[in-house]
């Protein structure tokens, strides 16, 4: 009889722990990834969606301090939750320069902003083209003007283990080209 009481006690403890964990997860989960981001980071002035595929979403943002940032959202069993958020001050570069200022997220993504009034620039990382978002076109005109984003392109490149062990910088690997494909 004592053996059954021990099992019952353990079952009740695990059940109670599961209920407490579930309530915590539910209170930090949201129906949409953007809703989770807005609840986590409330000082965003510009939000730029990159993708929402399966159970993962990527957003970029510019906050009140004019910092460019990124956030990954994950969908769990109770809804969308925000992963780690990264934000860094913005700096500009020109075509034909090796990229001096860029932002790295968790050794799996590199990203930045670049001016491209003619729509002909391309960013390459180790010879592979980065994905680009023409944010000047994506945003409302007033928002783009307020943050000087009319002719800006947000570029990003994702790869697992972006910088191999022992490598401390990607400075020589990221190049901005004059014309796409050249």
Protein Blocks (a to p, Z undefined) as FASTA:
>chain_A
ZZmmmmmmmmmmmmmmmmmmmmmmmmmgcfbfklmmmmmmmmbfbdcdfbdchjaccddd
ddfkopacdddddddfkbccdddddddddddddehiacfbdcdehhlaccdddddfkopa
ccdeehiacddddfklmpcfklmmmnopmlgccdddddehkbaghiabfklmpccdfbgh
ZZ
